[in-house]
Structures are given as structure tokens and as C-alpha cells.
């Protein structure tokens, strides 16, 4: 079981890094225009497009929260327990939020396909980002079991 925990702790940040820089979705409009934004590209475009508040929210939920979650899971796997009640309550909340943006990207793809706006195709970044969330969830479950032993 320890080797699965180690694998999940290594794969979660690796997949996260790939999910952030690789394109999430490819939009094709009129077969001439093609856009494949990455998560960092989306946040940068929001910031440059005078949507600073939205850029901060997306950056927090999509970039900062998952990193904090992975750090807390790694600390838990190393046997360091959070001492405050607030710290113990934060991790489950971070887990919920980090999976939410995967769902939101999937909804954007579905909306684009059904609305006739563009053809939308998932790209490797989406799969790596989702894989990171799943590996972090697996690591969190395994860390609790391993530290209890």
C-alpha cells in the first residue's frame, strides 16, 4: 500500500503541472480558426481582458488550492498532523473545489458543442488535470490509512 501512496504523491503534482501548461480544450470555429488554451493561458487572458476578479478566482480555485491540497496531503503522508481544528477542516474543502473546475471545463465543452458556437474537443491538459485531482484524492485516502497503521 505504501508504494501506491508514493506513486500517487509523485503523479499528482506531475499531472498537475502538465494539466496547467498543456491545452485543456480545442475550439474550432468555421474550420478556419483554432484555439487551444491552457489553464495558465485562460487565467492570463482573463487578467489581460480586464476581468481581474474572475482571473483571481479561477487562479485560486484552479492553481493555488490544488497546490495547497497536495502540500497538506504530503505532510499528512509524512506523519505530520495539522494541530489546529481549522487546518483539519480545510483539506476536505480544498478537495471539493479542485474537482469542481474539471467539471466546469467539461460543461464549457458541452455548451460549446450543443450551442453550435464551435466544435470543442478535450485535450491532454484536461485529462492530466483530472488525473491530478484523482491522484491527490487517492493519496489523501492512502495517507490516512498508512498513518493510522
RORO-604037 format. One record per atom (N, C-alpha, C): residue number from 1; atom name; x, y, z. Coordinates in pm, whole numbers. Layout:
<roros>
RORO_NUM_CA_X_Y_Z
...
</roros>
This chain:
<roros>
RORO_1_N_83_-119_0
RORO_1_CA_0_0_0
RORO_1_C_88_126_0
RORO_2_N_206_116_60
RORO_2_CA_296_232_63
RORO_2_C_341_272_-77
RORO_3_N_366_175_-162
RORO_3_CA_412_208_-297
RORO_3_C_303_280_-375
RORO_4_N_176_248_-348
RORO_4_CA_66_320_-413
RORO_4_C_61_464_-364
RORO_5_N_84_485_-235
RORO_5_CA_87_620_-180
RORO_5_C_200_701_-241
RORO_6_N_317_641_-250
RORO_6_CA_432_711_-310
RORO_6_C_403_745_-456
RORO_7_N_348_649_-530
RORO_7_CA_314_674_-670
RORO_7_C_213_787_-684
RORO_8_N_111_787_-600
RORO_8_CA_10_894_-606
RORO_8_C_70_1028_-568
RORO_9_N_160_1030_-469
RORO_9_CA_223_1156_-428
RORO_9_C_317_1211_-536
RORO_10_N_374_1124_-617
RORO_10_CA_461_1168_-726
RORO_10_C_377_1208_-848
RORO_11_N_276_1127_-880
RORO_11_CA_197_1153_-1000
RORO_11_C_105_1274_-988
RORO_12_N_52_1302_-871
RORO_12_CA_-41_1414_-855
RORO_12_C_23_1547_-896
RORO_13_N_141_1584_-843
RORO_13_CA_200_1712_-888
RORO_13_C_249_1708_-1032
RORO_14_N_297_1591_-1077
RORO_14_CA_341_1579_-1217
RORO_14_C_223_1602_-1311
RORO_15_N_112_1534_-1286
RORO_15_CA_-8_1552_-1368
RORO_15_C_-60_1695_-1357
RORO_16_N_-51_1754_-1238
RORO_16_CA_-98_1891_-1219
RORO_16_C_-18_1987_-1307
RORO_17_N_113_1974_-1304
RORO_17_CA_198_2060_-1387
RORO_17_C_166_2047_-1534
RORO_18_N_149_1925_-1580
RORO_18_CA_113_1903_-1721
RORO_18_C_-27_1957_-1751
RORO_19_N_-119_1939_-1658
RORO_19_CA_-255_1987_-1679
RORO_19_C_-265_2138_-1684
RORO_20_N_-173_2206_-1620
RORO_20_CA_-175_2352_-1617
RORO_20_C_-116_2413_-1745
RORO_21_N_-14_2349_-1801
RORO_21_CA_53_2409_-1917
RORO_21_C_6_2355_-2051
RORO_22_N_-47_2233_-2054
RORO_22_CA_-96_2176_-2181
RORO_22_C_-235_2230_-2212
RORO_23_N_-273_2233_-2339
RORO_23_CA_-407_2281_-2375
RORO_23_C_-516_2195_-2310
RORO_24_N_-621_2263_-2261
RORO_24_CA_-734_2195_-2198
RORO_24_C_-837_2149_-2300
RORO_25_N_-865_2236_-2394
RORO_25_CA_-972_2212_-2490
RORO_25_C_-933_2279_-2622
RORO_26_N_-978_2223_-2731
RORO_26_CA_-954_2285_-2862
RORO_26_C_-1089_2326_-2919
RORO_27_N_-1101_2453_-2948
RORO_27_CA_-1222_2506_-3010
RORO_27_C_-1195_2531_-3157
RORO_28_N_-1280_2479_-3243
RORO_28_CA_-1269_2505_-3386
RORO_28_C_-1396_2576_-3430
RORO_29_N_-1379_2695_-3487
RORO_29_CA_-1494_2768_-3539
RORO_29_C_-1475_2789_-3687
RORO_30_N_-1575_2759_-3762
RORO_30_CA_-1576_2776_-3907
RORO_30_C_-1462_2704_-3977
RORO_31_N_-1403_2608_-3913
RORO_31_CA_-1293_2527_-3967
RORO_31_C_-1170_2609_-4005
RORO_32_N_-1170_2739_-3974
RORO_32_CA_-1055_2822_-4005
RORO_32_C_-981_2865_-3879
RORO_33_N_-1056_2889_-3775
RORO_33_CA_-997_2938_-3651
RORO_33_C_-987_2825_-3551
RORO_34_N_-875_2819_-3485
RORO_34_CA_-848_2711_-3391
RORO_34_C_-785_2771_-3266
RORO_35_N_-844_2744_-3151
RORO_35_CA_-789_2792_-3024
RORO_35_C_-774_2673_-2931
RORO_36_N_-659_2666_-2863
RORO_36_CA_-633_2560_-2767
RORO_36_C_-571_2621_-2641
RORO_37_N_-651_2681_-2556
RORO_37_CA_-595_2748_-2438
RORO_37_C_-556_2649_-2329
RORO_38_N_-448_2683_-2260
RORO_38_CA_-410_2609_-2139
RORO_38_C_-473_2681_-2020
RORO_39_N_-464_2620_-1904
RORO_39_CA_-520_2681_-1784
RORO_39_C_-448_2812_-1751
RORO_40_N_-315_2811_-1763
RORO_40_CA_-241_2935_-1742
RORO_40_C_-279_3040_-1845
RORO_41_N_-300_2998_-1969
RORO_41_CA_-342_3089_-2074
RORO_41_C_-479_3149_-2047
RORO_42_N_-569_3069_-1991
RORO_42_CA_-703_3119_-1958
RORO_42_C_-694_3226_-1849
RORO_43_N_-617_3199_-1745
RORO_43_CA_-602_3296_-1636
RORO_43_C_-536_3423_-1689
RORO_44_N_-432_3410_-1771
RORO_44_CA_-364_3527_-1827
RORO_44_C_-457_3607_-1917
RORO_45_N_-538_3538_-1997
RORO_45_CA_-632_3607_-2087
RORO_45_C_-739_3682_-2006
RORO_46_N_-786_3620_-1899
RORO_46_CA_-884_3689_-1814
RORO_46_C_-822_3813_-1750
RORO_47_N_-699_3800_-1705
RORO_47_CA_-632_3913_-1642
RORO_47_C_-610_4026_-1744
RORO_48_N_-564_3990_-1863
RORO_48_CA_-539_4090_-1967
RORO_48_C_-668_4151_-2019
RORO_49_N_-778_4077_-2012
RORO_49_CA_-905_4125_-2064
RORO_49_C_-988_4202_-1963
RORO_50_N_-923_4259_-1864
RORO_50_CA_-992_4341_-1762
RORO_50_C_-1094_4263_-1681
RORO_51_N_-1073_4134_-1667
RORO_51_CA_-1156_4052_-1579
RORO_51_C_-1069_4003_-1463
RORO_52_N_-1009_4099_-1393
RORO_52_CA_-912_4066_-1288
RORO_52_C_-974_3984_-1176
RORO_53_N_-1095_4018_-1137
RORO_53_CA_-1160_3945_-1027
RORO_53_C_-1182_3799_-1067
RORO_54_N_-1231_3778_-1187
RORO_54_CA_-1252_3641_-1235
RORO_54_C_-1119_3568_-1250
RORO_55_N_-1016_3637_-1296
RORO_55_CA_-884_3576_-1308
RORO_55_C_-831_3531_-1172
RORO_56_N_-852_3614_-1070
RORO_56_CA_-807_3578_-935
RORO_56_C_-885_3458_-883
RORO_57_N_-1016_3457_-904
RORO_57_CA_-1098_3344_-856
RORO_57_C_-1057_3215_-926
RORO_58_N_-1044_3220_-1059
RORO_58_CA_-1004_3100_-1134
RORO_58_C_-863_3057_-1094
RORO_59_N_-773_3153_-1076
RORO_59_CA_-638_3120_-1034
RORO_59_C_-633_3056_-897
RORO_60_N_-712_3109_-804
RORO_60_CA_-716_3049_-670
RORO_60_C_-771_2908_-673
RORO_61_N_-886_2892_-737
RORO_61_CA_-954_2763_-737
RORO_61_C_-879_2659_-820
RORO_62_N_-821_2700_-931
RORO_62_CA_-759_2606_-1023
RORO_62_C_-611_2584_-1001
RORO_63_N_-543_2683_-946
RORO_63_CA_-398_2673_-932
RORO_63_C_-351_2668_-787
RORO_64_N_-398_2761_-705
RORO_64_CA_-347_2772_-569
RORO_64_C_-405_2664_-477
RORO_65_N_-536_2646_-478
RORO_65_CA_-598_2545_-391
RORO_65_C_-543_2404_-414
RORO_66_N_-530_2359_-541
RORO_66_CA_-475_2224_-560
RORO_66_C_-332_2209_-508
RORO_67_N_-249_2314_-522
RORO_67_CA_-112_2307_-472
RORO_67_C_-112_2296_-319
RORO_68_N_-193_2377_-254
RORO_68_CA_-204_2370_-107
RORO_68_C_-252_2232_-65
RORO_69_N_-351_2180_-138
RORO_69_CA_-405_2048_-105
RORO_69_C_-296_1941_-116
RORO_70_N_-217_1946_-223
RORO_70_CA_-112_1845_-240
RORO_70_C_-5_1858_-131
RORO_71_N_26_1981_-90
RORO_71_CA_124_2000_18
RORO_71_C_72_1944_150
RORO_72_N_-55_1966_179
RORO_72_CA_-114_1915_303
RORO_72_C_-119_1762_300
RORO_73_N_-153_1706_186
RORO_73_CA_-158_1559_174
RORO_73_C_-18_1500_193
RORO_74_N_82_1564_135
RORO_74_CA_219_1516_151
RORO_74_C_263_1524_297
RORO_75_N_230_1634_363
RORO_75_CA_263_1646_506
RORO_75_C_194_1537_587
RORO_76_N_67_1510_554
RORO_76_CA_-6_1404_624
RORO_76_C_59_1268_599
RORO_77_N_104_1244_475
RORO_77_CA_167_1116_442
RORO_77_C_300_1100_516
RORO_78_N_366_1211_545
RORO_78_CA_493_1206_619
RORO_78_C_472_1199_769
RORO_79_N_346_1195_812
RORO_79_CA_316_1178_953
RORO_79_C_296_1307_1030
RORO_80_N_291_1418_962
RORO_80_CA_270_1545_1031
RORO_80_C_122_1577_1028
RORO_81_N_63_1579_1143
RORO_81_CA_-80_1608_1157
RORO_81_C_-102_1757_1181
RORO_82_N_-201_1815_1116
RORO_82_CA_-233_1954_1148
RORO_82_C_-287_1963_1289
RORO_83_N_-238_2061_1363
RORO_83_CA_-275_2071_1505
RORO_83_C_-402_2151_1527
RORO_84_N_-430_2245_1441
RORO_84_CA_-548_2328_1462
RORO_84_C_-671_2265_1399
RORO_85_N_-784_2294_1457
RORO_85_CA_-911_2242_1403
RORO_85_C_-940_2303_1267
RORO_86_N_-898_2428_1248
RORO_86_CA_-921_2493_1119
RORO_86_C_-842_2423_1008
RORO_87_N_-718_2388_1036
RORO_87_CA_-636_2318_936
RORO_87_C_-696_2183_901
RORO_88_N_-753_2114_998
RORO_88_CA_-815_1984_971
RORO_88_C_-942_1999_889
RORO_89_N_-1008_2112_899
RORO_89_CA_-1132_2135_825
RORO_89_C_-1107_2185_684
RORO_90_N_-987_2236_656
RORO_90_CA_-958_2297_526
RORO_90_C_-942_2193_416
RORO_91_N_-875_2081_443
RORO_91_CA_-844_1984_339
RORO_91_C_-967_1929_268
RORO_92_N_-1072_1887_336
RORO_92_CA_-1190_1839_262
RORO_92_C_-1251_1947_172
RORO_93_N_-1246_2072_216
RORO_93_CA_-1300_2181_134
RORO_93_C_-1215_2201_8
RORO_94_N_-1083_2192_23
RORO_94_CA_-994_2207_-92
RORO_94_C_-1018_2094_-192
RORO_95_N_-1043_1975_-143
RORO_95_CA_-1068_1861_-232
RORO_95_C_-1192_1884_-316
RORO_96_N_-1295_1938_-258
RORO_96_CA_-1418_1964_-333
RORO_96_C_-1395_2067_-442
RORO_97_N_-1325_2174_-409
RORO_97_CA_-1305_2281_-505
RORO_97_C_-1215_2239_-620
RORO_98_N_-1115_2157_-595
RORO_98_CA_-1022_2123_-703
RORO_98_C_-1086_2034_-808
RORO_99_N_-1185_1956_-773
RORO_99_CA_-1255_1877_-874
RORO_99_C_-1361_1959_-946
RORO_100_N_-1404_2067_-885
RORO_100_CA_-1511_2146_-945
RORO_100_C_-1469_2208_-1077
RORO_101_N_-1343_2253_-1090
RORO_101_CA_-1306_2317_-1215
RORO_101_C_-1293_2217_-1328
RORO_102_N_-1265_2091_-1299
RORO_102_CA_-1267_1990_-1405
RORO_102_C_-1409_1978_-1460
RORO_103_N_-1506_1980_-1371
RORO_103_CA_-1646_1975_-1413
RORO_103_C_-1683_2099_-1494
RORO_104_N_-1634_2215_-1452
RORO_104_CA_-1665_2339_-1524
RORO_104_C_-1609_2338_-1666
RORO_105_N_-1486_2289_-1682
RORO_105_CA_-1429_2280_-1817
RORO_105_C_-1511_2184_-1902
RORO_106_N_-1553_2073_-1844
RORO_106_CA_-1637_1978_-1918
RORO_106_C_-1769_2043_-1958
RORO_107_N_-1827_2124_-1870
RORO_107_CA_-1951_2193_-1904
RORO_107_C_-1932_2294_-2017
RORO_108_N_-1818_2362_-2020
RORO_108_CA_-1789_2455_-2128
RORO_108_C_-1781_2380_-2261
RORO_109_N_-1719_2264_-2259
RORO_109_CA_-1709_2184_-2382
RORO_109_C_-1847_2143_-2430
RORO_110_N_-1930_2096_-2338
RORO_110_CA_-2066_2054_-2374
RORO_110_C_-2147_2173_-2424
RORO_111_N_-2134_2288_-2359
RORO_111_CA_-2208_2408_-2401
RORO_111_C_-2165_2452_-2540
RORO_112_N_-2037_2447_-2567
RORO_112_CA_-1989_2488_-2699
RORO_112_C_-2039_2393_-2808
RORO_113_N_-2042_2264_-2777
RORO_113_CA_-2087_2166_-2876
RORO_113_C_-2236_2177_-2902
RORO_114_N_-2314_2192_-2796
RORO_114_CA_-2460_2192_-2813
RORO_114_C_-2512_2327_-2857
RORO_115_N_-2437_2434_-2831
RORO_115_CA_-2483_2568_-2869
RORO_115_C_-2450_2602_-3013
RORO_116_N_-2373_2519_-3080
RORO_116_CA_-2337_2547_-3218
RORO_116_C_-2233_2657_-3230
RORO_117_N_-2175_2698_-3119
RORO_117_CA_-2074_2805_-3122
RORO_117_C_-1948_2755_-3192
RORO_118_N_-1906_2639_-3155
RORO_118_CA_-1781_2585_-3208
RORO_118_C_-1781_2435_-3185
RORO_119_N_-1689_2370_-3253
RORO_119_CA_-1662_2231_-3221
RORO_119_C_-1557_2231_-3111
RORO_120_N_-1582_2157_-3007
RORO_120_CA_-1490_2155_-2893
RORO_120_C_-1442_2012_-2870
RORO_121_N_-1313_2000_-2847
RORO_121_CA_-1252_1869_-2826
RORO_121_C_-1162_1876_-2704
RORO_122_N_-1175_1779_-2615
RORO_122_CA_-1088_1779_-2497
RORO_122_C_-945_1750_-2541
RORO_123_N_-853_1808_-2468
RORO_123_CA_-710_1795_-2498
RORO_123_C_-639_1733_-2378
RORO_124_N_-512_1695_-2395
RORO_124_CA_-441_1627_-2286
RORO_124_C_-436_1703_-2154
RORO_125_N_-434_1835_-2158
RORO_125_CA_-429_1912_-2034
RORO_125_C_-546_1883_-1943
RORO_126_N_-665_1868_-2001
RORO_126_CA_-783_1836_-1921
RORO_126_C_-769_1700_-1855
RORO_127_N_-718_1603_-1928
RORO_127_CA_-704_1468_-1873
RORO_127_C_-597_1463_-1766
RORO_128_N_-485_1535_-1787
RORO_128_CA_-382_1539_-1683
RORO_128_C_-432_1613_-1559
RORO_129_N_-508_1720_-1579
RORO_129_CA_-560_1796_-1465
RORO_129_C_-657_1709_-1385
RORO_130_N_-744_1639_-1453
RORO_130_CA_-837_1548_-1385
RORO_130_C_-760_1435_-1316
RORO_131_N_-657_1384_-1383
RORO_131_CA_-574_1279_-1324
RORO_131_C_-505_1326_-1197
RORO_132_N_-463_1451_-1196
RORO_132_CA_-400_1507_-1077
RORO_132_C_-498_1510_-961
RORO_133_N_-621_1553_-987
RORO_133_CA_-723_1556_-881
RORO_133_C_-751_1415_-828
RORO_134_N_-757_1318_-917
RORO_134_CA_-782_1180_-875
RORO_134_C_-663_1122_-798
RORO_135_N_-540_1151_-842
RORO_135_CA_-422_1102_-771
RORO_135_C_-413_1166_-632
RORO_136_N_-448_1294_-622
RORO_136_CA_-446_1361_-491
RORO_136_C_-551_1300_-399
RORO_137_N_-668_1269_-453
RORO_137_CA_-773_1205_-371
RORO_137_C_-727_1067_-325
RORO_138_N_-664_992_-415
RORO_138_CA_-612_860_-379
RORO_138_C_-504_873_-272
RORO_139_N_-413_969_-290
RORO_139_CA_-306_990_-192
RORO_139_C_-364_1028_-56
RORO_140_N_-468_1111_-57
RORO_140_CA_-528_1151_70
RORO_140_C_-589_1031_143
RORO_141_N_-658_946_70
RORO_141_CA_-716_826_131
RORO_141_C_-610_731_182
RORO_142_N_-505_711_102
RORO_142_CA_-398_619_143
RORO_142_C_-315_676_257
RORO_143_N_-294_807_258
RORO_143_CA_-215_868_366
RORO_143_C_-284_850_500
RORO_144_N_-416_858_501
RORO_144_CA_-490_836_625
RORO_144_C_-477_693_673
RORO_145_N_-478_599_582
RORO_145_CA_-464_458_620
RORO_145_C_-324_425_665
RORO_146_N_-225_475_593
RORO_146_CA_-85_443_626
RORO_146_C_-47_505_759
RORO_147_N_-90_629_784
RORO_147_CA_-54_693_911
RORO_147_C_-128_631_1029
RORO_148_N_-243_566_1003
RORO_148_CA_-317_501_1112
RORO_148_C_-252_370_1153
RORO_149_N_-169_314_1067
RORO_149_CA_-107_186_1097
RORO_149_C_9_197_1191
</roros>
